[in-house]
Amino acid sequence: MIIRKPNDNELEKVISLSPKAMFDGTLGEVKPTTEKATQLVESLLERGSYYLIATDGHELIFKSGVLQ
């Protein structure tokens, strides 16, 4: 297992999973739209935040990432 920053394709995949991650992370209290979740994540990324992902070869092990 390798933990690293995602490439552009992997980042798009992780961002597409953000609404579900937000829903799960709030125990179902918040159900953001894809648009709102994307806006929030992109705002954080523009300010220097980044994702870390776990891979096994060229495949994501976890279907999400850690936003730092």
C-alpha positions as CSV (number, residue, x, y, z in Angstrom):
1,M,0.0,0.0,0.0
2,I,1.3,3.4,-1.0
3,I,-0.1,6.7,0.5
4,R,0.4,9.7,-1.8
5,K,-1.3,12.7,-3.4
6,P,-3.6,11.7,-6.3
7,N,-3.1,12.5,-9.9
8,D,-5.7,14.5,-11.8
9,N,-7.9,11.5,-12.7
10,E,-7.8,10.1,-9.2
11,L,-8.6,13.5,-7.7
12,E,-11.7,13.8,-9.9
13,K,-12.8,10.4,-8.6
14,V,-12.3,11.4,-5.0
15,I,-14.1,14.7,-5.5
16,S,-17.0,12.8,-7.1
17,L,-17.3,10.8,-3.9
18,S,-17.4,13.9,-1.6
19,P,-21.2,14.1,-1.2
20,K,-21.3,10.6,0.1
21,A,-18.3,11.1,2.3
22,M,-19.9,14.3,3.8
23,F,-23.2,12.4,4.3
24,D,-21.4,9.5,6.0
25,G,-19.1,11.8,8.0
26,T,-22.1,13.6,9.6
27,L,-24.0,10.3,10.3
28,G,-26.6,11.3,7.8
29,E,-27.3,14.8,9.3
30,V,-26.1,16.6,6.2
31,K,-27.0,15.5,2.6
32,P,-25.1,18.0,0.3
33,T,-25.8,18.2,-3.4
34,T,-23.0,17.3,-5.7
35,E,-22.7,20.9,-6.6
36,K,-22.4,22.2,-3.0
37,A,-19.9,19.4,-2.1
38,T,-17.8,20.2,-5.1
39,Q,-17.8,23.9,-4.4
40,L,-16.7,23.3,-0.8
41,V,-13.9,20.9,-1.7
42,E,-12.6,23.0,-4.6
43,S,-12.6,26.1,-2.3
44,L,-10.4,24.1,0.2
45,L,-8.1,22.9,-2.5
46,E,-7.6,26.4,-3.8
47,R,-6.5,27.5,-0.4
48,G,-3.8,24.8,-0.1
49,S,-5.6,21.8,1.2
50,Y,-4.9,18.5,-0.5
51,Y,-6.1,14.9,-0.6
52,L,-4.0,11.8,0.2
53,I,-5.1,8.5,-1.2
54,A,-4.0,4.9,-0.6
55,T,-3.2,2.8,-3.6
56,D,-2.2,-0.7,-4.4
57,G,-0.4,-0.5,-7.7
58,H,-2.6,1.7,-9.9
59,E,-5.9,1.0,-8.0
60,L,-7.4,3.0,-5.2
61,I,-7.7,0.8,-2.0
62,F,-10.2,3.1,-0.4
63,K,-12.8,4.8,-2.5
64,S,-12.1,8.2,-0.9
65,G,-9.2,10.2,0.4
66,V,-8.1,12.2,3.4
67,L,-8.4,16.0,3.0
68,Q,-5.6,17.7,4.7
